[in-house]
Each structure stands twice: as C-alpha cells, then as structure tokens.
Amino acid sequence: MPRTVIRMPLGGAASAAAGALVMLLGAAGPVSAGGPGGDSGVFLRWKPCEGETQTGFDCAVANVPLDHSRPERRTIELAVIRHRAAEPAERAGTLFFNPGGPGGPGTVGLPELYEKFPRALRDRYDIVSWDPRGVGESTAVRCFGSAGEAAAWRAEVPPFPVGEREQRAFTASYADLARRCEREDPELLRHVSTADTARDLDLLRRATGEERLDYWGISYGTLLGATYANLFPERVGRLVVDGNVDPQAWVNRGATGEPALNTFLRLGSHLGSAGTLEHFLDHCGRAPVTECVFSAGSPAATRAKYHSLLRRLAKGPVGEWTYARTVSEVRGGLYTVHPGWAGIADTLQGLWDGRGPGDPGMAAAEPARYPGFEQSIAVMCAESPNPGSSDRYPGLERRAVAEAGALGSWWAWANEPCTAWPARAAQPYTGPWNRRTAHPVLVVNSTHDPSTPYASARAMADQLGGARLLTLDGYGHTALDNPSACVGRHVVRYFLTGALPPEGARCAQDLPPFVERTPETVAPASAGTPTQTLPPGGVPELLPLYGVWPAEVVPGLLPPRNAVGTSGRR
C-alpha cells in the first residue's frame, strides 16, 4: 500500500500500513443509552481528541452489538472522531466519511484527508468518521501480543513470493497468521463483515440525530456505501461513492463452486494498475528530468528503462530493495498523483543508480501504533470468495502477469491469505444491489484508477438503483485524494441541494503529473472562500466540465467527443 492508510488498496498485503498508522487515538468518553441518539441506544459523549495529529477534532466511543441479530449479547466498542462545522451558524448536518481499506481507520483517515474536503463541506457539515469494527482503536482483530511482535512477523513476509521456495514460505506464514487470529477471538472474526459495519453506521447516524445518512466513502468505503444503500434504502440522504468496487464482483454472487479467480482479478485491479503504470511511464518520458528524474527522454525509452531495471532486480536486490518490494512500492505509489508519482520516480532512479532509497516503510522495533495488517484480511477473507487451495495461486499469477505485467503478481497473491482463513461472515450481504434509495447515489471515478478501474464504477452505477456516474478524466485512486475543482463543485452542489450532475458529465483533474502548478488551472475547491464556492442562493456555479490540461497536455486521454455525443451524454 501507499504511504498513507487511505491509499491502501482493497484488502491484500498491508505491508506499508505499519509505517502509515502513526497517530494514537485520544481518550474518549464513555457511552450510555438514550440522549440525542434517540432510539439507537447509543450516546456519543464527545471530548477533544488527544492525538498529536488530531488537534481540532473530537473523539468518542460507541458501544454496539457484536451480533446485530442478538443485540442483548456481547457488545463491542467503536472509536469515533468528528470535526465540527467551521461555520456553525450555517450548519447543514452531519457528513459521515469512510476512508477505505478494508481496515482503514477513520481516526487516522479523517484528520489526514480533512483539508482535501471542499471548503463548503467543511464549513457546513460536522464531518464524522470511525474505526470500523475489527479495526484500529475499535474492538479490533489483533493476532499478536504487541505492535512490535506484529511488525517483526510482517517484516519476514515479502509483498508477494518469487519462486517456489518463497511460495511455500508465504503460504506457511499466512497459515500461521490464521491460527494466531483464531486463537485470539474467533467470535469476532465472524462479525466483521461489511454488512455488520453498515448496521453500525446506521446506529451512528441515529446517534448524531440525523434522519437520513449523508456519506462520502472512498475505495472499499464505496462497497460499504452500496451495502448501506441496499440494507437501508429509505434512510439514504446524499451518498457519494468515490473510487468504486464492483459489488457483484466482490461477492461473486451467482458463481457455483469454487471461484475461478481471486477477488482482485475479478475486480480487474491488476488491469487498472497496469494501465495507470503505462501512463506514468509515458508522462515521465515526456517530462524533463528536472520534473521526473527517471525520465529517459521519451515514453518508449523510459518504458524500456523501467523493464530493464526490473530484470536487474529479478537477478538480485539493491540493498533491501528486492524485485517484489519494488513492484509493490510502484503499485502503491500510483494511487496519488501528487506527490506519489514523483516519489515513484525518485525510488526507481535511486535503484537504477545502484543505491537503495531510504526505508521509511521498514517497521521500527516497537511501532507507535499496532500495525493491523491482519484486519483487512479479516474483512475480505470472511466475505469475498477466493480459491480455497494455495496450489491455485501460481496459475493465477501466470494469468495476471500475462494480462498486466509484473504488477499482476502482487494482485494475484494478495488474496492467498484467505486460503487458510478460519472464519466466514455470519451474516454477509450479497445483494440485490438495485434497491431504489430515498435519494439517488452519486458515483465518482477516475478513468485511470490503479485499484478500482473505471469499469468497476460503471458496474456500480448500473447496479445501484437510479445512481448517476460522474467521470474524472485523469489518474489515481479516488477523486478526494487526487483533487478536481470540477468534481468538488458537483459534489458540493449534490450534498447541499441534492442536484445530480448531468448524465455523462466529465471533469478534469486540477494538475497533470509532474507539474506543480499551471496558470490555467482553476483553484481547487478546498482552497476557495465560501463565497467563491457558493454564490448567493447556495448553489455553486459550475464552470465548463472540461479543464485545460487533459486535452492539451495528454492527447488521447479524453475519449473522442463522438463517443459520448456532443451533449456529453452516453
């Protein structure tokens, strides 16, 4: 995964998560029944958070049933975090946010991404997130006695295995992890599904006094949003899903017997990564070395340089940088164009020069926070079907590499830990996904997403009842983490008025790769004043749907106009 927990890919190897989770949740108040939570039985007693990176945020703890079908039995805790509306006199309500994963803690994700929310939303909404059950500072899946023990175990396991010996060791390591987790809390492992979390979210909605849910979910958070929308369609207010999972592919509904593909190959994540990597190499090759240090002077030469480097690493590492680690870091760095793509270029050039870059992702002896890499595995393996035999994965890798190059190895092996996983979700949600919601859902996706490809967004929009797709012509995983002022204007108008973008609407990103700023680019929505974002009447003025740089800097990025019609409609 990339440098931050928010950019973690769905499930899979959590190798970079340990270094990303560096914030401690501040102490939070207890929970009692009644109060503003209405009939939810949950009362949120807010107090200032104590974490160093949580200044300005409030924290609380919520008690919820472990098994929602038996609420009288065991309860678990959810760590909740909030930032109050900056303009309380204009407050519009509560906006819930999920940062993805699975296994992404909102107590980390919300403070990290808060400034990327459009200014108008920060002004008018209390923005609330939480660590989902099984994750972070909530009642969590923890299979090791300490953070140091967990980090030491993880340091011995490569991002994916290379060769038969490593394959056997990789499989044995995750079988060991499964045994450890089953010993710790086997009951919890059966109740960390997306459906369980959606029911928790409904209790939190009621605890904040909101009649309907306003929500922005990114990455895996889109699956959570779709699950909520179909479990509680009448309670959907404004719901944005950004960087989308194909729900049918996730649950593999309709398949008989053992699935032929693992979760990520069904989602097409390997194809999304490979396509985005090609654009990265093209952009880098067009850029001067002052902007992309790995540039070889042209796209073709830069592509050849990259593949030459991988061949060298396959023969032997550069310091601690193995072939598998390099491929994994490249995959993760594609998620955020700024600064991720420049970071990839720096890493690759360092390896090309024969010097291993610094190792910020290497675990310390005792991390400040429990790494939690098993938490994403717990959610995914409990509910998303995967081949049950480790013997299947070398063949899946060969298929993925044939389709997507070296990145396919990571995506093929990322689900192998599920072969030994000891638990299945007690009450998973597997569809239908087309229930009509009280208000239509807004689906947002970039055309070149390295984790949740654009085809997944089309599938999400087609499956949800009455949803609308807003296309971001550009790169990276989620519009929130790869800003577009155009997307920001549409999202603000949707949350504040309910108005959907026109059918077929498309937006550009604010900045192209390897460019710090361009005079032609409009200022990001998050940087403007409230009056710039919202003119009189409360509805933002929508500038032309296309920005400047995609059409002028990268010919061919945008589809031909006649492919969507002159009106922009599909």
N, C-alpha and C positions, 0 to 999 in steps of 0.2 A: 504494500500500500504506500501511497504517497506520504508526504511529510506530516500531514495532519489527519486526525481521525475522520474528519469529514470527507476526505478524499479517499478513504478506504474503499476498495471495490467491494461489491457484494460478497459477503462471506469470504471463503477462500483463505489463503495464507495470511496471517496477521503479522507478518514479520516486521513491519515498520510501526505497528501500533504501539509497541512498548515505548519507543522513543517519543511518540506523539502525546501520550497521556501524561502530562507533567503537572496538571493542576489538581489540587486537592479540593474536595467539596467542603465548604464551610459548614459548621454545625447548624442544624436546622431544628425548628421547634417541633414538638410532638403533635400528634393527630388526635382529634376527638370527634365524636359523632355530632351530626346536626350542623347548625350555623349556616353560613352562606352556601354551603354545599347542598342545601335543600334536602331532597330525599336520597342523596348519594351515599350518606353515611360517612362522607369524607370531609374533614375540615382542614384547610391549609393554614397553618399559623406561620406567617412569613416573618423572617428576620434577616438582616443583612448577611450576605454570604461572607465567609472568612477566607476564601482562597485568594491568593495574590492576584490572579488574573480575573477575579470576579467582582472587582470594585464596581459599585453601582447596581449590582444585582441582588435580588432577594432569594433566599433559599427556604425550602420547607420539606417536610416528609409526609407522604400519604400512605396509609395502610389500606391494602386492597386484598381481596380473597386470592389465595393461590389458585383455587379451582372455582371459577365463577358459577359453576352449576351446583356447588356446595359452599356457599359463602359463609356458613356457620362454622366451618372447619378452620384450617390453618390460614393465617394472613401473612402477607409479605410487605416489605417497605419499598416505596418508590421515592427516589431523590428527585425533587422538582426545583426548577430555577425560573426566575422571572426578571424581566426588565420592564419597569413601569413606563407608560406612555410619556414621552418628553413634553407633550402639551396636554396635561390632564383635562383642561377645560374643553378640549376638542376630542376627548377620548371616544373611540368608536367601538371598543370592546376588547376581547382577548383573542390573540392570534397564536395558535399552537404551532410548534416547529419540531420536526424530526430530522436529525442530520444524517440519517442513513446507516449503513452497516451491511447486514445486521450486526449489532454490537456497538453501534456508535452512541456514546453517552452524551445526552443533551447538556449536561452540566459542564462539559468541555466544549461541545459544538456551538452552543448559542453564544457564549462570550467570544469565541473565536470568529464567528461569522456575523456577529450582530451589526457591525458597521457596514456590511455589504447589503443589508436590507435597505430598500428605498427609504429615503428620509421621511416621506409622507407616512409610511407604515410605522416607523419608529416614533414619529410624533403622536400618532393617533391610536396606537394599539399597545396594550400590555402584551409583550411577546413572551411566551411561556414554553419551556421545553422540560425534558425529564430524562433520566436514565431508565430505559425500558426494563421490565422485569428480566432478571438474569444478567444484568449489565451494570458495570461501573459501580457507583455507590448505592445503588438499589440492592435488594436481596439478589445476590449475584452468583452465577456459576463460577466457582473458584476451586480449581482442582489441585492447587499446590498450597503448601503451608505458609508461603511468604512470597512477596514480589520478587525477591532475589532468586528463590528456588525456581519460580516460573520462568524468569528471564534466562537462567542458566540452562534450563531444559530447552528453551526455544533457540538458544544460540547454537545448539548442536544439530539442529534440523535445517537443511537447506530450503530455499523457497520452493524448489522442485528438484527431484532426483535426476542425475545424469548417469546412465549406465545401470546395469543390472544390480551391482552391489549396492549402489545408493538407493535403488528402488526397494530392495529388500529392507534396508535400514529405515527408509522413510516410512514404509508400511508398518514396520515393527514399532517405530516411535509413536505413531498415531494410535496404534492398538494399545500401547501403554497409556497414552493420554486418556483414551476411552475408559480403561479400567480405573484410572485415578478418579475421573469425574463420576463414575457410577458409585464409587465408594463414598464420595463426599455428600451428595444429596440427590439420590435417584428420583425422588418425588418431584423436585424442582425441574429436572430435565424434561419431564413430560408436560410441563406447563409454561414453556417459554415461547410458544408459537406466536405468529403474527396475529392470529385471532384473539389470543389471550391479551396481547398488548392493545389491540383495538378496543377491547372491552374495558381495559384500564383507562384508555384515553377518554372513553365516554364518561367514566366516573370523574376524571379530572375536569372535563368540560362542565359537568354539573356542579363540581366543587367550586368552580370560578363563577357560577351563576349565569352561565351562557345558555340560552335556549337552543342554539344550534352551534355547530362546530365551524370555526374559521381555522384553516390549517394550511401550512406550506410544508410539504415533505419532499426531500431530495433523495435520489438514489433508492436504496431499499425503502426509504420513507414513502416512496410512491406506491409500493405494494401495500404498506400499512394504510395509506390513504384510500386505496381502492378497496381494501378489506373493510375498513370502517364504512365507506360509502355503501357497501352492499349488505353489511350487517345492520346499519342504522340509516337507511336512505332518507328517512323523513327528518333526520337531525343534521343533515349536511347544509351548512351555510355557504361560505365561499371556500373552495378547496382547490389548491394548486398542487399538481404533481409534476416534479421537475427532475429530468434525468431518469427515464422510466424503465421499470421492469415489466416485461410481458407477463401478466398474471397466469395465463394458461400455460405458458412455458415453465414458469416456476413450479406450479403444482402438478404439471404433466397430466392433467385430467383427461380421461379418455384413453390413456395408454393401458394396455393389458400386459401383465407380466412385468419383468424387469425392464427398466428403461434402456433404450439403446444408447442414449447419450447422457452425459452428466449435466448438471444444472447449467453451467456456464456455456457449454457448447449449444445447448438448447436455446439459450438466450442470445447466442451469437456474439458474446463478449469478445471472443478471440478475433472475430472478423472486424468488430469495431476498433479494437486495439491496433490491428494490422493496418487498417485503412488510415487511422489517425497518425500512426508512425510514418507512413508514406508521405503524408502532408508535412509532418515535422521535418523530414529529411529534405523535402522539396523547398520548404521555406528557408531552412538553414542553408541550403545550397545557393539560394538566390541572394542571401544576405551577405554583407561583408563580414570578415572575421571579427571586426570590432563589435558586431551585434550578435553573431553566432560563431563562437570560437571553434566549433567543429566543422565549419564550412570548408569544403574542398574546392570552391569556386563555381560549382554548378550542381543542380539536383542530382544528375547522374553520377558525377564524381563523388558527391557526398554520400550517396547511397552505397556506392562501391566501397568507400572508406569504412562505412559502418559495418558492412558484411565482412570486410577484411579483419576488422577488429574482433568481431565475434569468432571468427575462425581462429585467431590467435589465442583468445581466451579459452576456447574449447580445448586447446592443447595444454594450457597451463594458466594459473591465475596471475594477476598483478597484485602482489601483496595479499590482502584479504579479499580481493575482488575476484570472485570466481565467475565463470560463464553464467551460472544460474543467478547469482546475485546481480550481475549487471543487467541481464534480461529483465529481472524483476523490478529493478530500480527504474529502468527505462519505461516499463509499463506503468509504474506508479506516477512517474513524472509527467506523463501525458495528460493527467487529469486536470491540471490547472495551467493554462497557457502562460499566465504571468503570476509567479516567476518560474513555474515548473519547467517550461521548455528551455529557458536559459540554463537552468540547473542541470538538465539532462546533457546539454551541450558541454558544459563545464566538466561534468563527470566523464563523458566519453573522450574529450580531448585529453584529460589527465591520464586516462588509461592508454590512449594512443601514444602518449609520450612516455609511457612506461612507469608512471608513478600513480600509485593508488590514491584516490581522493581521500579526504578526511572521512571518518566513520561516525557521523552523528547518530546513525541508527543503531550502533552497537550498544547493547544493554550495559548499564552500569552494574556494579556488584549488587547494589540494592536500589532498584528504581524508586523514584519518589512516589509512584503510583503503581498499583497492581496492573501488569500488562494486559490481562484479559483476552488474550488471543483465542482462548477456548470458547469465549462467549458467542462469537459469530458462528463458530462451528456448531454450537449447541442449538441455535435457532435454525440454521439451514438444514442440518442433518436430521432434525426432528420432523421437518415438514416437507422438504423438497426431495422428491425421489431421485436416487442415484444408483448406478450399478453396484451390486452388492459384493462383488468379488474384486480384490486388488489385481487379479490377473487381467482384468478388462482394461486397466488404465494405460499400459504401454500401447495397446492398439488405439485407444482414444487419443493418445499423444501423437501417434503417427498421423492420424487423420487431421488433428488440429494443426500440426506443423505443415502438412501438405496444403492446408487451406489458408494458413495465416503466418507461416514462418515461425521463427524462434519463439515469439510471444505465445504461440499456441501451446507450448509445453507448460507454461505457468497455468493457463486456464484449464488445461486437461487435468493436471494433478491437484488443483486446488480443492476438488471435491472428494479426493480419495479418502480423507479422514472419515467420511461418512460410512465407509465400508464396515468399520468396527464400532460405530457409534451405538451405545446401548439403549437408546430411548427413542420412541416415536411420540409425536404430539398426541395428547389425549383427545383434543377437540380441534383439529385443524379446520380451516376454511378453504374449500376447494372450488368454490363457485356456487351459483352463477355470478357473473360479474356485470350483468346488464340491468340491474335494478334501477329504475328511474329515481333519481335523487331529488330532494326538495329544490335544489338549485344545480344547474349543470356544472361539471368539473372542468377546470382549465388544465390542459396537458401541455407542458413545455419541454422541448428537447432540442439539442443542437444536432446539426446534420452529420457531424463527425465526432461522436461521443466514443471514447475509448473503452467504456464499460457497458453502457446501456445504449446500444446503437439505435439510430433513428427508426429502424423497423420496429423496435420494441415500443416506441412512442405511438407509431401508427396503430399497432396492435392494441395498446392501452386505450387510445381514443376510440377505436372501433368497438372494443368490448364494453366499455362503460356506457351506461345509458345516457345519451344526449350530450356527451363531452365534446369539447372544442379543442383542436390542436393548434398551438402557436409554435411555429418553426423558427429556430435560431440558426441562421446560416453562419456556421463557424465551428469552433473546436472546443474540446474539453468536456468534462463531466459536470453537468448542471449549469444552468444559467446564473444561479445565485453566486457561484464561485468563479464564473467567467463573465463578468458584467456586460450587460447590454442596456443602455439607457432606453432603447425602444421596448425591450421586454419589461423593464421596470415600469414604464408608463402604462403598458397594458395591464400589468399585474396590479398596480395601484388602483387603476380605474375599476378593475374587476372586484377587488376587495371592498372598495368604498361605495361602489354603485351597483355592483352585480353585472355590469355590462361586459359581454364577451368580445374578444377581438373578432373582426370579420372572418368568415370562412376563408381558409387559405392564407391568412396573414403570415408574413415573414418579417424577421428582424435581423439586423446585423450586430455583431459584437462591437464594443467600443474601440478596441485596439487590435491590430494584426499581431501575429507573433513576431518577436524580436524587434519590436518598435515600442519605445517607451511612451510616446505620445504623438499625436498628429493634430495639426491645427484644425483640420476639417472635422475632427470628431467632436460630437456634442458631448457636454459634460455628463458623467454618469448621474443617474437619478439620485443616488445616495449623496452626491456632493452638493446638490442644489438646495436653495432655501425652500421653505414650504410654499411661498408664493410662486416660485419658479415651477415647482412640481404640480401644484394645484392652483389654477387660476380661480377667480371668483366663480362661485357655483359649485366648487368642489370636484369638478371633473377635469383631469389633466388633458391638455391639448396634445393630440397625437401628431407628431411630426411624420414626415414621409416614412413608410415602412422600411425602406431600404436605406442603409447607411452609405458611407462613401467607400470604405476600404475593400470590402469583398469583391466588388465588381471591378475596381480599378487596379488593385494590387495583385489579386489572385484570379486571373481569368479562368473561368470554368468552375469556380466554387459554387456560384449560384446556378440552379437549373435553368435551362432556356425558358424564356418567358412563354413560349408557345406550349411548354409542357404543363403549365398551370393556367393558361389563358391570360388574356390581357387584363382581366379584372383581378387576377391573383387567386381566383377560385379553382379548386380541384374538381 
